[in-house]
Amino acid sequence: MMVETLVRLKDGISVLFMRSVSEPGFWMSLSLVAVAFLVLWHRSGYSFRWPCRLMKSVGANISFFFLNMIFTPIVLVLAGFVQSAYDMLGVPTLDSGIWTPLPTWVLAFLAVLFYDFANYWNHRLMHMGWLWPVHAIHHSDPEVNGLTGYRIHFLEVFIMAASYVILLSWLGFPAEGMGLGAVFIALHGVYVHLDLDWGHGPLRYLIASPRFHRWHHADVPAAYGKNLANIFPFFDVLFGTYRVPGPVTGPLGAQGVPENDVVKLCLFPFTEWTRMLVSGVRQLGRRSSDGAAKQGETSGL
């Protein structure tokens, strides 16, 4: 059921996108948004001081967008295996009929709420141990911008899909309820990555702002593993991971991760896992040697 929902969600967004780009009004609106963004950028005191670095960042982000389109069938097949394994467990599922009486806008809100709750926990896990090399690709962007949301490894897409199966399947939520919610999620994902110091004032705990999310991307130890919710910051408040002390003044990115080299970024999880495995084997060998040496000393006594 969850895989079917993901497929319908993907198809719905694709149809919406194709219909939009065929309308002249779409390009006029896009142009107006671009002009407004440049004006806001200028008024915020930003300038094109590092155009080459910014363009490299944008180019890498666009590359990942198209790469993930290519890998989508693989992700869906893998998610299908997870769904089959989940179904074999026989976990009770709510009757989808309980959602039918609800208005469309309520379904859309609930879809976004459930989605963000699941994403909070898969996001938290991806900042730990062996999953970090996968999520590190998203944090590799040193010039976080509106397209950074597309800089994700296809393995992260799979991890997210698997988490939806495990955390959301039992809800029996109708795929149709994801329509408006999916549009909001896509637009908000672009918005929070914009280079704007907007904090949302009294609404800062209700809806994620660019300032909130830029702290998540800050390469500052105090910010590591903070602001994990994509949309609703109150999840971070509830689970103790909220941090927005003010404007972000430090660097962005992730240490030890290639910045804009798409090939190296695609291979990074595998090279980093190899390094971690080799390091673990060496540590195990040292412990065995130290244990044998101590045992020998004890025997000698």
C-alpha positions as CSV (number, residue, x, y, z in Angstrom):
1,M,0.0,0.0,0.0
2,M,2.8,2.4,0.9
3,V,4.7,1.7,-2.3
4,E,1.5,2.3,-4.3
5,T,1.2,5.6,-2.5
6,L,4.7,6.5,-3.4
7,V,4.1,5.6,-7.0
8,R,0.9,7.7,-7.2
9,L,2.6,10.6,-5.4
10,K,5.5,10.5,-8.0
11,D,3.1,10.2,-10.9
12,G,0.9,13.0,-9.6
13,I,3.8,15.4,-9.2
14,S,5.1,14.4,-12.7
15,V,1.7,15.1,-14.3
16,L,1.3,18.4,-12.4
17,F,4.8,19.4,-13.5
18,M,4.2,18.5,-17.2
19,R,0.9,20.4,-17.2
20,S,2.5,23.4,-15.6
21,V,5.5,23.8,-17.9
22,S,3.2,23.6,-21.0
23,E,1.4,26.8,-19.8
24,P,2.8,30.2,-20.7
25,G,1.7,31.5,-17.3
26,F,4.1,29.1,-15.7
27,W,7.1,30.6,-17.3
28,M,5.8,34.1,-16.5
29,S,5.3,33.2,-12.9
30,L,8.7,31.5,-12.8
31,S,10.3,34.7,-14.1
32,L,8.6,36.8,-11.6
33,V,9.7,34.5,-8.8
34,A,13.3,34.7,-10.1
35,V,13.2,38.5,-10.2
36,A,11.7,38.7,-6.7
37,F,14.4,36.3,-5.4
38,L,17.2,38.5,-6.9
39,V,15.7,41.6,-5.4
40,L,15.4,40.0,-2.0
41,W,19.0,38.7,-2.4
42,H,20.2,42.2,-3.2
43,R,18.2,43.9,-0.4
44,S,19.6,41.3,2.1
45,G,23.1,42.4,1.3
46,Y,24.2,39.4,-0.7
47,S,26.1,39.7,-4.0
48,F,27.6,37.5,-6.6
49,R,31.0,37.5,-5.0
50,W,31.6,33.8,-5.6
51,P,29.6,33.1,-8.8
52,C,31.8,30.2,-9.9
53,R,31.4,28.4,-6.6
54,L,27.7,29.0,-6.6
55,M,27.3,27.8,-10.1
56,K,29.2,24.6,-9.3
57,S,26.8,24.1,-6.4
58,V,23.7,24.6,-8.5
59,G,25.2,22.3,-11.3
60,A,25.8,19.5,-8.8
61,N,22.3,19.9,-7.3
62,I,20.6,19.7,-10.8
63,S,22.8,16.7,-11.6
64,F,21.5,14.9,-8.5
65,F,17.9,15.8,-9.5
66,F,18.3,14.0,-12.9
67,L,20.3,11.1,-11.4
68,N,17.6,10.4,-8.9
69,M,15.0,10.3,-11.7
70,I,17.1,7.6,-13.3
71,F,17.4,5.6,-10.0
72,T,13.7,6.0,-9.1
73,P,12.7,2.5,-10.6
74,I,15.5,0.8,-8.5
75,V,14.3,2.7,-5.3
76,L,10.7,1.6,-5.9
77,V,11.7,-2.0,-6.4
78,L,13.8,-2.0,-3.2
79,A,10.9,-0.3,-1.4
80,G,8.6,-3.0,-2.7
81,F,10.8,-5.6,-1.0
82,V,10.6,-3.7,2.3
83,Q,6.8,-3.4,1.9
84,S,6.5,-7.2,1.2
85,A,8.6,-8.0,4.3
86,Y,6.4,-5.6,6.4
87,D,3.2,-7.1,5.1
88,M,4.5,-10.6,6.1
89,L,4.7,-9.4,9.7
90,G,0.9,-9.0,9.8
91,V,0.9,-5.6,11.5
92,P,-2.7,-4.4,12.0
93,T,-3.7,-1.6,9.7
94,L,-6.4,1.1,10.2
95,D,-9.4,0.9,7.9
96,S,-8.8,3.5,5.2
97,G,-12.5,4.3,5.4
98,I,-11.9,6.3,8.6
99,W,-10.2,9.0,6.5
100,T,-13.0,9.2,3.9
101,P,-15.3,11.7,5.7
102,L,-12.5,14.2,6.2
103,P,-12.3,17.3,4.0
104,T,-9.5,17.5,1.4
105,W,-7.6,20.2,3.3
106,V,-7.6,18.2,6.5
107,L,-6.3,15.2,4.7
108,A,-3.6,17.3,3.1
109,F,-2.6,18.7,6.5
110,L,-2.5,15.2,8.1
111,A,-0.5,13.9,5.2
112,V,2.2,16.6,5.7
113,L,2.1,16.0,9.5
114,F,2.6,12.3,9.2
115,Y,5.2,12.7,6.5
116,D,7.2,15.1,8.7
117,F,7.0,12.9,11.8
118,A,8.4,10.0,9.8
119,N,11.1,12.2,8.3
120,Y,12.1,13.6,11.7
121,W,13.1,10.0,12.8
122,N,14.7,8.8,9.6
123,H,16.6,12.1,9.5
124,R,17.8,11.6,13.1
125,L,19.0,8.1,12.2
126,M,20.8,9.4,9.1
127,H,22.9,11.6,11.3
128,M,24.2,8.6,13.1
129,G,26.9,6.0,12.4
130,W,26.7,4.0,9.2
131,L,23.8,6.0,7.7
132,W,25.7,9.4,8.0
133,P,27.8,8.8,4.8
134,V,24.5,8.6,2.8
135,H,23.0,11.7,4.3
136,A,26.3,13.6,4.2
137,I,25.8,14.1,0.5
138,H,23.0,16.5,1.2
139,H,25.2,18.4,3.7
140,S,28.1,18.7,1.2
141,D,26.7,21.9,-0.4
142,P,28.8,24.8,0.8
143,E,26.4,27.3,-0.9
144,V,23.0,26.1,0.3
145,N,20.4,27.4,-2.1
146,G,16.9,26.7,-3.3
147,L,18.1,23.6,-5.3
148,T,20.0,22.0,-2.4
149,G,17.0,20.0,-1.5
150,Y,17.5,17.9,-4.6
151,R,21.1,17.0,-3.6
152,I,20.4,13.6,-2.1
153,H,21.8,10.2,-2.8
154,F,19.5,7.6,-4.2
155,L,20.2,5.4,-1.1
156,E,18.8,8.2,1.0
157,V,15.6,8.2,-1.1
158,F,15.4,4.4,-0.4
159,I,16.0,4.9,3.4
160,M,13.2,7.5,3.4
161,A,10.8,5.3,1.5
162,A,11.6,2.3,3.8
163,S,10.9,4.5,6.8
164,Y,7.5,5.5,5.3
165,V,6.6,1.8,5.0
166,I,7.6,1.0,8.6
167,L,6.2,4.1,10.2
168,L,3.2,5.0,8.1
169,S,1.8,1.9,6.5
170,W,-0.4,1.0,9.5
171,L,-2.3,4.2,9.1
172,G,-4.0,3.1,5.9
173,F,-3.8,6.7,4.7
174,P,-5.4,7.2,1.2
175,A,-2.9,8.1,-1.6
176,E,-5.4,10.7,-2.8
177,G,-4.8,12.7,0.4
178,M,-1.2,13.2,-0.6
179,G,-2.0,15.5,-3.6
180,L,-2.1,19.0,-2.1
181,G,0.3,17.9,0.7
182,A,2.9,16.9,-1.9
183,V,2.8,20.2,-3.6
184,F,3.3,22.1,-0.3
185,I,6.1,19.8,0.7
186,A,7.9,20.3,-2.6
187,L,7.6,24.1,-2.5
188,H,8.5,24.4,1.2
189,G,11.6,22.2,0.6
190,V,12.8,24.8,-1.9
191,Y,11.9,27.7,0.4
192,V,13.8,26.6,3.5
193,H,17.0,26.2,1.5
194,L,17.0,29.8,0.2
195,D,19.8,32.0,1.4
196,L,17.5,34.2,3.4
197,D,17.7,35.1,7.1
198,W,14.0,34.7,7.8
199,G,13.0,33.3,11.2
200,H,9.2,33.5,11.2
201,G,9.0,35.4,14.5
202,P,6.2,34.0,16.7
203,L,5.5,31.3,14.2
204,R,9.1,29.9,14.4
205,Y,8.0,26.8,16.2
206,L,5.1,26.0,13.9
207,I,6.7,26.2,10.4
208,A,10.3,25.7,9.4
209,S,12.1,28.9,8.2
210,P,15.2,29.3,6.2
211,R,17.1,30.4,9.3
212,F,15.9,27.3,11.2
213,H,17.1,25.0,8.4
214,R,20.4,26.9,7.7
215,W,21.4,26.1,11.3
216,H,20.9,22.4,10.3
217,H,23.4,22.9,7.5
218,A,25.8,24.9,9.6
219,D,29.3,23.3,9.9
220,V,29.4,24.2,13.6
221,P,29.8,21.4,16.2
222,A,27.0,22.8,18.4
223,A,24.6,22.5,15.4
224,Y,25.3,18.9,14.5
225,G,22.2,16.8,14.7
226,K,19.9,19.8,15.4
227,N,16.8,21.0,13.6
228,L,15.9,17.7,12.1
229,A,12.3,18.4,11.2
230,N,11.7,19.5,7.6
231,I,8.5,21.3,8.2
232,F,7.3,21.4,11.8
233,P,10.0,22.7,14.3
234,F,7.9,21.7,17.3
235,F,9.0,18.1,16.7
236,D,12.6,19.3,17.5
237,V,11.3,21.2,20.5
238,L,9.5,18.0,21.8
239,F,12.5,15.7,21.3
240,G,15.3,18.1,22.4
241,T,17.0,18.9,19.0
242,Y,15.9,22.5,18.5
243,R,18.6,25.1,18.1
244,V,18.2,28.6,16.6
245,P,20.4,31.0,18.6
246,G,20.2,33.7,15.9
247,P,21.4,34.4,12.3
248,V,23.8,31.8,10.9
249,T,27.2,33.4,10.6
250,G,29.4,30.3,10.4
251,P,30.3,28.1,7.4
252,L,27.9,25.7,5.7
253,G,28.7,22.2,4.5
254,A,30.2,19.0,6.0
255,Q,33.9,18.4,6.7
256,G,35.5,15.5,5.0
257,V,32.9,15.3,2.2
258,P,33.5,16.3,-1.4
259,E,31.8,19.6,-2.1
260,N,30.5,19.6,-5.7
261,D,32.2,16.6,-7.4
262,V,29.1,14.6,-8.4
263,V,31.0,11.4,-9.1
264,K,32.9,11.4,-5.8
265,L,29.6,12.3,-4.0
266,C,27.8,9.3,-5.6
267,L,30.6,7.0,-4.5
268,F,31.1,8.6,-1.1
269,P,28.9,6.2,0.9
270,F,30.6,3.2,-0.5
271,T,34.2,4.6,-0.1
272,E,33.4,5.8,3.4
273,W,31.8,2.5,4.4
274,T,35.0,0.7,3.2
275,R,37.1,3.1,5.2
276,M,35.0,2.5,8.3
277,L,35.0,-1.2,7.9
278,V,38.8,-1.3,7.5
279,S,39.2,0.9,10.5
280,G,36.9,-1.3,12.5
281,V,38.8,-4.5,11.5
282,R,42.1,-2.8,12.5
283,Q,40.8,-1.8,15.9
284,L,39.5,-5.3,16.5
285,G,42.9,-6.7,15.6
286,R,44.6,-4.3,18.0
287,R,42.2,-5.3,20.8
288,S,42.9,-9.0,20.1
289,S,46.6,-8.4,20.1
290,D,46.5,-6.3,23.3
291,G,44.3,-9.0,24.9
292,A,46.7,-11.8,23.9
293,A,49.7,-9.7,25.2
294,K,48.0,-9.2,28.6
295,Q,47.1,-12.8,28.8
296,G,50.7,-13.7,28.1
297,E,52.0,-11.4,30.8
298,T,49.5,-12.9,33.3
299,S,50.6,-16.4,32.3
300,G,54.3,-15.4,32.8
301,L,53.6,-14.2,36.3
